[in-house]
Amino acid sequence: MLPFDSWDGNDFGGTVEQAKLEDFFGPSAAVFNTYQAAVTSILEVLGSRSYEIPVVLPITSSPDVIAGVLRSGANPMLLDINPKTLQLDANLLREVVEAFKSIVVVLNRPAGMPVDPELLEIAADLPTIIDTRLPPHKNIKEDCVGTFTVFDFGPIVGTGSLIIHKYSEQLIELRMIRNGLLGLAANMNDALAALAHRRLKTQTGLESRKETQQTIVNNYTALLEGKKHEILFAESKEKPYLIIRVSNANRVVAHLSMVGFQVLKPVFPLHLLPIMQRRWKETPEYPVAESVANQLIALPTHPGILGREAEIVSRILEVSEGT
């Protein structure tokens, strides 16, 4: 096996620009063209093609994460969430860890918030995948609290992901899988890799966009002061959000979409998706996730909302909720 630091862009079918991007993040990085491919490759490295690996993940995981788990041949074990953290319920995870000694745990970061330290403690001796949903940034080591930490290139170039891994031996295998030696061709397009590398190197537009989003979050917060809508997450370190609690999220989303505002539901239980329902003869129940899903909405923070738009959205929320 070649030493990790001797790889160049053309080894094993990789691209020059992709190699530059990986070099930018140091000797523990692997770049993939999709989030799903990244998750699949991690589980293949852990042996999902050789034996059945139970993978524990929150029922509110994103569809491309569960798709990556299924594509790898691993066995997903979907657990309900804690209504306060929107992450795995620690008590449920503890029960599973005690019952199954060899499992992989996927931990998410809703709205970019830190991983619940109790979950990290419970899974300390197990391989963990941290699903950050954050764009990679220059100083990401402090975010790498799991065995594998997956970042999202989507906000930077529209697609792709980055894995930071603790152990270089398995990272080499990750790159081999990505480049097709083990049956998964998932290279990042050369042009996209070049664009991502340039933007990350110069931070072109990223910092100004984040500042604008933070201003919008601050405007929302001021407009909602004194209202009955509880602000759950006002911001995160790398990606400003505003998630609020409402009495009927479906009604609010439908109402705002009618007047041209895209409002997202930050929590959506996977078992409600048709593709997942087809997998089960009897759909399991996840009461916490279902309840939370119809209580929370994420207000839009894209730069086009800045100004009067923030006030309009807040007024529409008041009308929708009858306040």
Secondary structure as UniProt FT lines:
FT   HELIX           4..6
FT   TURN            9..10
FT   HELIX           11..13
FT   HELIX           16..25
FT   TURN            27..28
FT   STRAND          29..32
FT   HELIX           35..45
FT   TURN            46..50
FT   STRAND          54..58
FT   TURN            59..60
FT   HELIX           63..72
FT   STRAND          75..79
FT   TURN            83..85
FT   HELIX           90..99
FT   STRAND          104..108
FT   HELIX           110..112
FT   HELIX           117..122
FT   TURN            123..125
FT   STRAND          128..131
FT   HELIX           141..143
FT   STRAND          148..152
FT   HELIX           154..157
FT   STRAND          161..165
FT   HELIX           168..178
FT   TURN            180..182
FT   HELIX           190..202
FT   TURN            203..205
FT   HELIX           206..224
FT   TURN            225..226
FT   STRAND          230..233
FT   STRAND          243..245
FT   HELIX           249..258
FT   TURN            259..260
FT   HELIX           270..272
FT   HELIX           274..277
FT   TURN            278..279
FT   HELIX           287..293
FT   TURN            294..295
FT   STRAND          296..298
FT   HELIX           303..305
FT   TURN            306..307
FT   HELIX           308..321
//
